Every structure is written in structure tokens, then in C-alpha cells.
Amino acid sequence: MWGSIFYRYRGSVAIRYKGLAPYSFQGSIFTKFSNFREKHRSFKNVFVPLCSKMQFNVVHISETDSTNRWLKDSRGRHEVPLCVVTEYQRAGRGCGTNTWESERGENLLFSLLFNPKSVKASGQFQLSKAIAVAIGWVLAARVGLDNVYIKWPNDVYVGNRKICGILIECQIKGEWVNECIIGVGLNVNQQEFHSDAPNPISIRQLKECDTDREWLLNAILDAFDPEADVDFLFNTHLYRSFGMWPFRDRNGRFMACIDHVESDGHLVVRDESGQQRRYGFKEIEFINK
């Protein structure tokens, strides 16, 4: 077996292979192991739990239009880092014009407000990677779900179905991210979905039992570290990073697999001819077979 035990090593993610000394993986080196990724990768193999260095002040509210908007309007009234959790959102948002369906009191709807210490504006996608890895790890290692993936740029999937959406808004000051708001919608105990969203799934539908949402929130906050080097875990758990899958760009449909995501958030795929293609947000579409 490929000894896929991941853990912290001098501030980065490392891998121990069959008991040998740990080696840190950076950049696109992980692609050398692409043949192993689908067979062996799993957030459940993370040996040392991801550990947050932040202590969030948590505020619970019954209802709001958007938890991201609530945080913006509440600047200066609560201690930061701040987490707001609501039972219901009247106008939950995804990226762009997307909306988020959620029954009252069934799911985990929260937003985080914090001030990153050392994240450059050019590398702000690091914050998206950090929250996606934290949620993915919790769903796999703590909740016990199988086939948990990160779908670029900002969703968490179980198999081919969406269980979590993430919306990130950053305030830039000079070369640095001065403030970050991360909104999360995680399907927890909802049993039916009625919107035209093509592929939602909840923990309740997968495990056939309810999950304590407060426990789940605390687990995610404990695992979230915006300063952590999570590149290896992020890239090796990308949705459609094994096999050939249909995509579409401005030139039409083609088959490819995801190779990696660059530090600035650009997606790099490898097509059937072996050529790499690079895309920004909304420049490529995932097509369901």
C-alpha cells in the first residue's frame, strides 16, 4: 500500500511513505503520484487533526438575509475573529448570482470574519483552500463520509453531489489581505431539496440520522487554519483529478482531468493529448455525463 499518512511537518503538509522519513510536497510535485490519488486519497488518512490557531467569538441569530452581510453591518460591534450562525437565511448567496436553498433549522449556515496576518492579495485563494480542506477533513474524518472531494473553485462534494458551498469576500490593503469574510452553507439535516439545483445532498441523506450542528460547527472551527500550508491536501482531493471527464470552454467541449490549482486560484487541467490548459473563474464548465 501507499502509506498515505499526512501530518504537519515544519509548517507544511508532509507524507510518510512506508515508514521512510517525511518529505514535504510543494507545487505540482503531487502529480507524480496521480496514479495513486483515487485509490488511496482520503481525508480520513490525515493522521494529525488539522488544528486552528484562531479562537472565534460565536454569535447565534435566528434569521438574516445573509450572514456575510450581517458581518459587514456588524463591524466594530463584536470582537474579531467573529463567527455568526443563523437558523435561516432569506437570501443566502453563492458565487455570482447563485442562491442557496436551506430549510429553517436544518443546516449549518455561518460566516467568519477575521484579519489574516500574512496572506498576500495575490495569494488570497489560500483562504479558500484552507476552509475547503477543513470542511472536507471534518466531513470525512469526524462525520465519517466517504468520497469527499473539493470542487474548484469553492464547493465540497460527496461523490458527484454538492454538500457544501463557500463564498469568500476579501478586503485588500496594499499587497495584503486586510480582512476576510467566509460564508459557508453546509447541508446537514435537510431531507428533501425543492429548488432547481441539480445535485444537492445532505449528511442526513447519506447517514440516515441527524447530526448535531453545534458539534459540527465547532469541529470545523477547530480545523480551520487560514495560515496553514494545505496545498498538498487540497490538490490531491480535487474533484475530477483522476480519469478523463467532460469540460467545456469557449472553444467547446473536451475531455480532461484536473492537474492542480495554482496559488492564485487558476485551474490547470490536462487534456487527452497531454496538453495543459489554464483557466480562471467562470472560464471553464464542468459537464455531467
Secondary structure, 3 states (H helix, E strand, C coil): CCCCEEEEECCEEEEECCCCCCEECCCCHHHHHHHHHHHHCCHHHECCCCCCCCCCEEEEECCECCHHHHHHHCCCCCCCCEEEEECCECCCECCCCCECCCCCCCCEEEEEEECCCCCEHHHCHHHHHHHHHHHHHHHHHHCCCCCEEEECCCEEEECCEEEEEEEEEEEEECCEEEEEEEEEEECCCCCCCCCCCCCECCHHHHHCCCCCHHHHHHHHHHHCCCCCCCHHHHHHCECCCCCCEEEEECCEEEEEEEEEECCCCCEEEEECCCCEEEECCCCCEECCC
